[in-house]
Amino acid sequence: MMPFILRRDAFGKLICEIDGQVHEGVVPVRAFPIAAPEEGIALVGAEGHELVWLERLEEVSLDAQQLIREELASREFLPEISRIKHVSAFATPSTWQVATDRGDATLILKGEEDIRRIGDVSLLIADAHGVQYLIRDLHKLDKPSRKMLDRFL
């Protein structure tokens, strides 16, 4: 990894300095946002060219980690479902009441094909409005949530 300095400008945009050359409007991009969110992160310049590749986020200073995480969080919206409270019907379309890491939400599931498996234990659920919801680990859902979800899998 090439040494670099990462900071914000007065307008809140990321600036990356590499060998004395300043790159403004830098954007972090995850290679594997769900399966390995802390691995494979590129810092991409305003022109779309990769400036820095990070095998693991922990390779950089704590300050740089914080800046990268803040920037990613401001651009990514992927609520994580922790509990399924209610499902209107076990046929689609159906309305789901869920608890997420961003608060309670209501989503409309158009069809079973809108639930996609990611690896062995994760699911990505797309609602009728295009919002993606993540279930990171099926085994960590409570029993009632799992029972409701099993009807759609």
Rosetta constraint file for C-alpha pairs under 8 A:
AtomPair CA 1 CA 52 HARMONIC 7.15 0.50
AtomPair CA 1 CA 53 HARMONIC 6.79 0.50
AtomPair CA 1 CA 54 HARMONIC 6.95 0.50
AtomPair CA 2 CA 18 HARMONIC 7.64 0.50
AtomPair CA 2 CA 52 HARMONIC 6.89 0.50
AtomPair CA 3 CA 18 HARMONIC 6.66 0.50
AtomPair CA 3 CA 19 HARMONIC 7.78 0.50
AtomPair CA 4 CA 16 HARMONIC 6.61 0.50
AtomPair CA 4 CA 17 HARMONIC 5.51 0.50
AtomPair CA 4 CA 18 HARMONIC 4.77 0.50
AtomPair CA 4 CA 19 HARMONIC 7.31 0.50
AtomPair CA 5 CA 16 HARMONIC 5.62 0.50
AtomPair CA 5 CA 17 HARMONIC 5.03 0.50
AtomPair CA 5 CA 18 HARMONIC 6.76 0.50
AtomPair CA 5 CA 64 HARMONIC 7.89 0.50
AtomPair CA 6 CA 14 HARMONIC 6.92 0.50
AtomPair CA 6 CA 15 HARMONIC 5.75 0.50
AtomPair CA 6 CA 16 HARMONIC 4.62 0.50
AtomPair CA 6 CA 17 HARMONIC 6.50 0.50
AtomPair CA 6 CA 64 HARMONIC 5.97 0.50
AtomPair CA 6 CA 67 HARMONIC 7.76 0.50
AtomPair CA 7 CA 14 HARMONIC 5.72 0.50
AtomPair CA 7 CA 15 HARMONIC 5.31 0.50
AtomPair CA 7 CA 16 HARMONIC 6.62 0.50
AtomPair CA 7 CA 64 HARMONIC 7.58 0.50
AtomPair CA 7 CA 67 HARMONIC 7.38 0.50
AtomPair CA 8 CA 12 HARMONIC 5.32 0.50
AtomPair CA 8 CA 13 HARMONIC 5.31 0.50
AtomPair CA 8 CA 14 HARMONIC 4.51 0.50
AtomPair CA 8 CA 15 HARMONIC 5.68 0.50
AtomPair CA 9 CA 13 HARMONIC 5.50 0.50
AtomPair CA 9 CA 14 HARMONIC 6.43 0.50
AtomPair CA 9 CA 15 HARMONIC 6.58 0.50
AtomPair CA 13 CA 24 HARMONIC 7.26 0.50
AtomPair CA 13 CA 25 HARMONIC 5.51 0.50
AtomPair CA 13 CA 26 HARMONIC 7.30 0.50
AtomPair CA 14 CA 24 HARMONIC 6.38 0.50
AtomPair CA 14 CA 25 HARMONIC 5.42 0.50
AtomPair CA 14 CA 26 HARMONIC 5.18 0.50
AtomPair CA 14 CA 27 HARMONIC 7.06 0.50
AtomPair CA 15 CA 22 HARMONIC 6.84 0.50
AtomPair CA 15 CA 23 HARMONIC 5.61 0.50
AtomPair CA 15 CA 24 HARMONIC 4.58 0.50
AtomPair CA 15 CA 25 HARMONIC 6.08 0.50
AtomPair CA 15 CA 26 HARMONIC 5.85 0.50
AtomPair CA 16 CA 22 HARMONIC 5.92 0.50
AtomPair CA 16 CA 23 HARMONIC 5.15 0.50
AtomPair CA 16 CA 24 HARMONIC 6.61 0.50
AtomPair CA 16 CA 26 HARMONIC 6.60 0.50
AtomPair CA 17 CA 21 HARMONIC 5.48 0.50
AtomPair CA 17 CA 22 HARMONIC 4.48 0.50
AtomPair CA 17 CA 23 HARMONIC 6.14 0.50
AtomPair CA 18 CA 22 HARMONIC 6.61 0.50
AtomPair CA 18 CA 23 HARMONIC 7.98 0.50
AtomPair CA 23 CA 45 HARMONIC 6.44 0.50
AtomPair CA 23 CA 46 HARMONIC 7.76 0.50
AtomPair CA 24 CA 45 HARMONIC 7.03 0.50
AtomPair CA 24 CA 46 HARMONIC 6.77 0.50
AtomPair CA 25 CA 45 HARMONIC 6.36 0.50
AtomPair CA 25 CA 46 HARMONIC 5.26 0.50
AtomPair CA 26 CA 43 HARMONIC 6.32 0.50
AtomPair CA 26 CA 44 HARMONIC 5.50 0.50
AtomPair CA 26 CA 45 HARMONIC 4.62 0.50
AtomPair CA 26 CA 46 HARMONIC 5.87 0.50
AtomPair CA 27 CA 43 HARMONIC 5.62 0.50
AtomPair CA 27 CA 44 HARMONIC 5.18 0.50
AtomPair CA 27 CA 45 HARMONIC 6.49 0.50
AtomPair CA 27 CA 46 HARMONIC 7.52 0.50
AtomPair CA 27 CA 71 HARMONIC 7.51 0.50
AtomPair CA 28 CA 41 HARMONIC 6.52 0.50
AtomPair CA 28 CA 42 HARMONIC 5.60 0.50
AtomPair CA 28 CA 43 HARMONIC 4.47 0.50
AtomPair CA 28 CA 44 HARMONIC 6.13 0.50
AtomPair CA 28 CA 68 HARMONIC 6.37 0.50
AtomPair CA 28 CA 71 HARMONIC 7.13 0.50
AtomPair CA 28 CA 72 HARMONIC 6.61 0.50
AtomPair CA 29 CA 41 HARMONIC 5.56 0.50
AtomPair CA 29 CA 42 HARMONIC 5.21 0.50
AtomPair CA 29 CA 43 HARMONIC 6.39 0.50
AtomPair CA 29 CA 44 HARMONIC 7.16 0.50
AtomPair CA 29 CA 72 HARMONIC 7.57 0.50
AtomPair CA 30 CA 37 HARMONIC 6.63 0.50
AtomPair CA 30 CA 39 HARMONIC 7.51 0.50
AtomPair CA 30 CA 40 HARMONIC 6.08 0.50
AtomPair CA 30 CA 41 HARMONIC 4.57 0.50
AtomPair CA 30 CA 42 HARMONIC 6.53 0.50
AtomPair CA 31 CA 37 HARMONIC 7.98 0.50
AtomPair CA 31 CA 39 HARMONIC 7.57 0.50
AtomPair CA 31 CA 40 HARMONIC 5.23 0.50
AtomPair CA 31 CA 41 HARMONIC 5.93 0.50
AtomPair CA 31 CA 42 HARMONIC 7.54 0.50
AtomPair CA 32 CA 36 HARMONIC 5.22 0.50
AtomPair CA 32 CA 37 HARMONIC 5.95 0.50
AtomPair CA 32 CA 39 HARMONIC 7.29 0.50
AtomPair CA 32 CA 40 HARMONIC 6.81 0.50
AtomPair CA 33 CA 37 HARMONIC 4.54 0.50
AtomPair CA 35 CA 118 HARMONIC 7.69 0.50
AtomPair CA 35 CA 119 HARMONIC 7.62 0.50
AtomPair CA 36 CA 40 HARMONIC 7.68 0.50
AtomPair CA 38 CA 56 HARMONIC 5.87 0.50
AtomPair CA 38 CA 57 HARMONIC 5.39 0.50
AtomPair CA 38 CA 58 HARMONIC 7.80 0.50
AtomPair CA 39 CA 54 HARMONIC 7.14 0.50
AtomPair CA 39 CA 55 HARMONIC 5.44 0.50
AtomPair CA 39 CA 56 HARMONIC 4.32 0.50
AtomPair CA 39 CA 57 HARMONIC 6.10 0.50
AtomPair CA 40 CA 53 HARMONIC 7.09 0.50
AtomPair CA 40 CA 54 HARMONIC 5.68 0.50
AtomPair CA 40 CA 55 HARMONIC 4.76 0.50
AtomPair CA 40 CA 56 HARMONIC 6.10 0.50
AtomPair CA 40 CA 57 HARMONIC 7.88 0.50
AtomPair CA 41 CA 53 HARMONIC 6.02 0.50
AtomPair CA 41 CA 54 HARMONIC 5.12 0.50
AtomPair CA 41 CA 55 HARMONIC 6.68 0.50
AtomPair CA 41 CA 56 HARMONIC 7.22 0.50
AtomPair CA 41 CA 57 HARMONIC 7.15 0.50
AtomPair CA 42 CA 50 HARMONIC 6.30 0.50
AtomPair CA 42 CA 51 HARMONIC 7.34 0.50
AtomPair CA 42 CA 52 HARMONIC 5.72 0.50
AtomPair CA 42 CA 53 HARMONIC 4.56 0.50
AtomPair CA 42 CA 54 HARMONIC 6.11 0.50
AtomPair CA 43 CA 50 HARMONIC 5.91 0.50
AtomPair CA 43 CA 51 HARMONIC 5.60 0.50
AtomPair CA 43 CA 52 HARMONIC 5.10 0.50
AtomPair CA 43 CA 53 HARMONIC 6.46 0.50
AtomPair CA 44 CA 48 HARMONIC 5.73 0.50
AtomPair CA 44 CA 49 HARMONIC 5.42 0.50
AtomPair CA 44 CA 50 HARMONIC 4.36 0.50
AtomPair CA 44 CA 51 HARMONIC 5.49 0.50
AtomPair CA 44 CA 52 HARMONIC 7.20 0.50
AtomPair CA 45 CA 49 HARMONIC 5.42 0.50
AtomPair CA 45 CA 50 HARMONIC 6.31 0.50
AtomPair CA 45 CA 51 HARMONIC 6.28 0.50
AtomPair CA 54 CA 59 HARMONIC 7.12 0.50
AtomPair CA 55 CA 59 HARMONIC 7.61 0.50
AtomPair CA 57 CA 65 HARMONIC 6.38 0.50
AtomPair CA 58 CA 62 HARMONIC 7.85 0.50
AtomPair CA 58 CA 65 HARMONIC 7.17 0.50
AtomPair CA 60 CA 64 HARMONIC 6.16 0.50
AtomPair CA 60 CA 65 HARMONIC 6.37 0.50
AtomPair CA 61 CA 65 HARMONIC 6.18 0.50
AtomPair CA 62 CA 66 HARMONIC 6.15 0.50
AtomPair CA 63 CA 67 HARMONIC 6.36 0.50
AtomPair CA 64 CA 68 HARMONIC 6.12 0.50
AtomPair CA 65 CA 69 HARMONIC 6.06 0.50
AtomPair CA 66 CA 70 HARMONIC 6.04 0.50
AtomPair CA 67 CA 71 HARMONIC 6.18 0.50
AtomPair CA 68 CA 72 HARMONIC 6.14 0.50
AtomPair CA 69 CA 73 HARMONIC 6.02 0.50
AtomPair CA 70 CA 74 HARMONIC 6.21 0.50
AtomPair CA 71 CA 75 HARMONIC 6.51 0.50
AtomPair CA 72 CA 76 HARMONIC 5.91 0.50
AtomPair CA 73 CA 77 HARMONIC 7.25 0.50
AtomPair CA 77 CA 132 HARMONIC 7.94 0.50
AtomPair CA 78 CA 131 HARMONIC 7.70 0.50
AtomPair CA 78 CA 132 HARMONIC 5.88 0.50
AtomPair CA 78 CA 133 HARMONIC 5.64 0.50
AtomPair CA 78 CA 134 HARMONIC 6.53 0.50
AtomPair CA 79 CA 100 HARMONIC 5.90 0.50
AtomPair CA 79 CA 101 HARMONIC 6.10 0.50
AtomPair CA 79 CA 102 HARMONIC 6.06 0.50
AtomPair CA 79 CA 132 HARMONIC 7.30 0.50
AtomPair CA 79 CA 133 HARMONIC 5.19 0.50
AtomPair CA 79 CA 134 HARMONIC 6.22 0.50
AtomPair CA 80 CA 100 HARMONIC 5.16 0.50
AtomPair CA 80 CA 101 HARMONIC 5.52 0.50
AtomPair CA 80 CA 102 HARMONIC 7.63 0.50
AtomPair CA 80 CA 133 HARMONIC 5.78 0.50
AtomPair CA 80 CA 134 HARMONIC 4.60 0.50
AtomPair CA 80 CA 135 HARMONIC 5.76 0.50
AtomPair CA 80 CA 136 HARMONIC 7.02 0.50
AtomPair CA 81 CA 98 HARMONIC 6.57 0.50
AtomPair CA 81 CA 99 HARMONIC 5.81 0.50
AtomPair CA 81 CA 100 HARMONIC 4.29 0.50
AtomPair CA 81 CA 101 HARMONIC 6.73 0.50
AtomPair CA 81 CA 133 HARMONIC 6.57 0.50
AtomPair CA 81 CA 134 HARMONIC 5.91 0.50
AtomPair CA 81 CA 135 HARMONIC 5.29 0.50
AtomPair CA 81 CA 136 HARMONIC 7.90 0.50
AtomPair CA 82 CA 98 HARMONIC 7.62 0.50
AtomPair CA 82 CA 99 HARMONIC 5.69 0.50
AtomPair CA 82 CA 100 HARMONIC 5.37 0.50
AtomPair CA 82 CA 101 HARMONIC 7.02 0.50
AtomPair CA 82 CA 135 HARMONIC 7.13 0.50
AtomPair CA 82 CA 141 HARMONIC 6.39 0.50
AtomPair CA 83 CA 98 HARMONIC 5.77 0.50
AtomPair CA 83 CA 99 HARMONIC 5.13 0.50
AtomPair CA 83 CA 100 HARMONIC 7.11 0.50
AtomPair CA 83 CA 141 HARMONIC 6.23 0.50
AtomPair CA 83 CA 142 HARMONIC 6.85 0.50
AtomPair CA 83 CA 145 HARMONIC 5.78 0.50
AtomPair CA 84 CA 96 HARMONIC 7.25 0.50
AtomPair CA 84 CA 97 HARMONIC 6.25 0.50
AtomPair CA 84 CA 98 HARMONIC 4.47 0.50
AtomPair CA 84 CA 99 HARMONIC 6.38 0.50
AtomPair CA 84 CA 144 HARMONIC 7.75 0.50
AtomPair CA 84 CA 145 HARMONIC 4.75 0.50
AtomPair CA 84 CA 146 HARMONIC 7.99 0.50
AtomPair CA 84 CA 148 HARMONIC 7.51 0.50
AtomPair CA 84 CA 149 HARMONIC 7.94 0.50
AtomPair CA 85 CA 96 HARMONIC 7.53 0.50
AtomPair CA 85 CA 97 HARMONIC 5.32 0.50
AtomPair CA 85 CA 98 HARMONIC 5.26 0.50
AtomPair CA 85 CA 99 HARMONIC 7.01 0.50
AtomPair CA 85 CA 145 HARMONIC 6.89 0.50
AtomPair CA 86 CA 96 HARMONIC 5.73 0.50
AtomPair CA 86 CA 97 HARMONIC 5.01 0.50
AtomPair CA 86 CA 98 HARMONIC 7.07 0.50
AtomPair CA 87 CA 94 HARMONIC 6.71 0.50
AtomPair CA 87 CA 95 HARMONIC 5.79 0.50
AtomPair CA 87 CA 96 HARMONIC 4.53 0.50
AtomPair CA 87 CA 97 HARMONIC 6.41 0.50
AtomPair CA 87 CA 148 HARMONIC 7.25 0.50
AtomPair CA 88 CA 94 HARMONIC 5.59 0.50
AtomPair CA 88 CA 95 HARMONIC 5.24 0.50
AtomPair CA 88 CA 96 HARMONIC 6.44 0.50
AtomPair CA 89 CA 93 HARMONIC 7.94 0.50
AtomPair CA 89 CA 94 HARMONIC 5.48 0.50
AtomPair CA 89 CA 95 HARMONIC 7.38 0.50
AtomPair CA 90 CA 94 HARMONIC 7.08 0.50
AtomPair CA 90 CA 151 HARMONIC 6.56 0.50
AtomPair CA 90 CA 152 HARMONIC 7.21 0.50
AtomPair CA 92 CA 109 HARMONIC 6.52 0.50
AtomPair CA 92 CA 110 HARMONIC 5.67 0.50
AtomPair CA 92 CA 111 HARMONIC 5.27 0.50
AtomPair CA 92 CA 112 HARMONIC 7.26 0.50
AtomPair CA 93 CA 108 HARMONIC 6.77 0.50
AtomPair CA 93 CA 109 HARMONIC 5.43 0.50
AtomPair CA 93 CA 110 HARMONIC 4.38 0.50
AtomPair CA 93 CA 111 HARMONIC 6.02 0.50
AtomPair CA 94 CA 108 HARMONIC 5.69 0.50
AtomPair CA 94 CA 109 HARMONIC 5.37 0.50
AtomPair CA 94 CA 110 HARMONIC 6.80 0.50
AtomPair CA 95 CA 106 HARMONIC 6.84 0.50
AtomPair CA 95 CA 107 HARMONIC 5.77 0.50
AtomPair CA 95 CA 108 HARMONIC 4.52 0.50
AtomPair CA 95 CA 109 HARMONIC 6.34 0.50
AtomPair CA 96 CA 106 HARMONIC 5.56 0.50
AtomPair CA 96 CA 107 HARMONIC 5.23 0.50
AtomPair CA 96 CA 108 HARMONIC 6.18 0.50
AtomPair CA 96 CA 109 HARMONIC 7.39 0.50
AtomPair CA 97 CA 104 HARMONIC 7.35 0.50
AtomPair CA 97 CA 105 HARMONIC 5.99 0.50
AtomPair CA 97 CA 106 HARMONIC 4.70 0.50
AtomPair CA 97 CA 107 HARMONIC 6.71 0.50
AtomPair CA 98 CA 104 HARMONIC 5.75 0.50
AtomPair CA 98 CA 105 HARMONIC 5.40 0.50
AtomPair CA 98 CA 106 HARMONIC 6.26 0.50
AtomPair CA 98 CA 107 HARMONIC 7.78 0.50
AtomPair CA 99 CA 103 HARMONIC 5.96 0.50
AtomPair CA 99 CA 104 HARMONIC 4.41 0.50
AtomPair CA 99 CA 105 HARMONIC 6.30 0.50
AtomPair CA 100 CA 104 HARMONIC 5.77 0.50
AtomPair CA 100 CA 105 HARMONIC 7.04 0.50
AtomPair CA 107 CA 127 HARMONIC 5.54 0.50
AtomPair CA 107 CA 128 HARMONIC 7.30 0.50
AtomPair CA 108 CA 127 HARMONIC 5.17 0.50
AtomPair CA 108 CA 128 HARMONIC 5.39 0.50
AtomPair CA 108 CA 129 HARMONIC 7.81 0.50
AtomPair CA 109 CA 114 HARMONIC 6.93 0.50
AtomPair CA 109 CA 126 HARMONIC 7.18 0.50
AtomPair CA 109 CA 127 HARMONIC 5.18 0.50
AtomPair CA 109 CA 128 HARMONIC 6.09 0.50
AtomPair CA 110 CA 114 HARMONIC 6.97 0.50
AtomPair CA 110 CA 127 HARMONIC 7.01 0.50
AtomPair CA 110 CA 128 HARMONIC 6.01 0.50
AtomPair CA 111 CA 115 HARMONIC 7.91 0.50
AtomPair CA 112 CA 152 HARMONIC 5.96 0.50
AtomPair CA 112 CA 153 HARMONIC 7.17 0.50
AtomPair CA 114 CA 124 HARMONIC 8.00 0.50
AtomPair CA 114 CA 125 HARMONIC 5.74 0.50
AtomPair CA 114 CA 126 HARMONIC 5.28 0.50
AtomPair CA 114 CA 127 HARMONIC 7.27 0.50
AtomPair CA 115 CA 123 HARMONIC 6.61 0.50
AtomPair CA 115 CA 124 HARMONIC 5.81 0.50
AtomPair CA 115 CA 125 HARMONIC 4.54 0.50
AtomPair CA 115 CA 126 HARMONIC 6.62 0.50
AtomPair CA 115 CA 153 HARMONIC 7.84 0.50
AtomPair CA 116 CA 123 HARMONIC 5.53 0.50
AtomPair CA 116 CA 124 HARMONIC 5.16 0.50
AtomPair CA 116 CA 125 HARMONIC 6.39 0.50
AtomPair CA 117 CA 121 HARMONIC 7.66 0.50
AtomPair CA 117 CA 122 HARMONIC 5.99 0.50
AtomPair CA 117 CA 123 HARMONIC 4.57 0.50
AtomPair CA 117 CA 124 HARMONIC 6.43 0.50
AtomPair CA 118 CA 122 HARMONIC 5.02 0.50
AtomPair CA 118 CA 123 HARMONIC 5.44 0.50
AtomPair CA 118 CA 124 HARMONIC 6.91 0.50
AtomPair CA 121 CA 136 HARMONIC 6.86 0.50
AtomPair CA 121 CA 137 HARMONIC 4.93 0.50
AtomPair CA 121 CA 138 HARMONIC 5.33 0.50
AtomPair CA 121 CA 139 HARMONIC 7.12 0.50
AtomPair CA 122 CA 134 HARMONIC 7.33 0.50
AtomPair CA 122 CA 135 HARMONIC 5.50 0.50
AtomPair CA 122 CA 136 HARMONIC 4.61 0.50
AtomPair CA 122 CA 137 HARMONIC 5.09 0.50
AtomPair CA 122 CA 138 HARMONIC 6.20 0.50
AtomPair CA 123 CA 134 HARMONIC 5.87 0.50
AtomPair CA 123 CA 135 HARMONIC 5.05 0.50
AtomPair CA 123 CA 136 HARMONIC 6.57 0.50
AtomPair CA 123 CA 137 HARMONIC 7.79 0.50
AtomPair CA 123 CA 138 HARMONIC 7.66 0.50
AtomPair CA 124 CA 132 HARMONIC 6.56 0.50
AtomPair CA 124 CA 133 HARMONIC 5.72 0.50
AtomPair CA 124 CA 134 HARMONIC 4.75 0.50
AtomPair CA 124 CA 135 HARMONIC 6.41 0.50
AtomPair CA 125 CA 132 HARMONIC 5.63 0.50
AtomPair CA 125 CA 133 HARMONIC 5.03 0.50
AtomPair CA 125 CA 134 HARMONIC 6.32 0.50
AtomPair CA 125 CA 135 HARMONIC 7.94 0.50
AtomPair CA 126 CA 130 HARMONIC 5.94 0.50
AtomPair CA 126 CA 131 HARMONIC 5.76 0.50
AtomPair CA 126 CA 132 HARMONIC 4.56 0.50
AtomPair CA 126 CA 133 HARMONIC 6.32 0.50
AtomPair CA 127 CA 131 HARMONIC 5.55 0.50
AtomPair CA 127 CA 132 HARMONIC 6.52 0.50
AtomPair CA 127 CA 133 HARMONIC 7.82 0.50
AtomPair CA 137 CA 141 HARMONIC 7.23 0.50
AtomPair CA 138 CA 146 HARMONIC 7.28 0.50
AtomPair CA 141 CA 145 HARMONIC 6.10 0.50
AtomPair CA 141 CA 146 HARMONIC 5.97 0.50
AtomPair CA 142 CA 146 HARMONIC 6.22 0.50
AtomPair CA 143 CA 147 HARMONIC 6.10 0.50
AtomPair CA 144 CA 148 HARMONIC 6.36 0.50
AtomPair CA 145 CA 149 HARMONIC 6.19 0.50
AtomPair CA 146 CA 150 HARMONIC 5.99 0.50
AtomPair CA 147 CA 151 HARMONIC 6.89 0.50
AtomPair CA 148 CA 152 HARMONIC 7.61 0.50
AtomPair CA 149 CA 153 HARMONIC 6.70 0.50
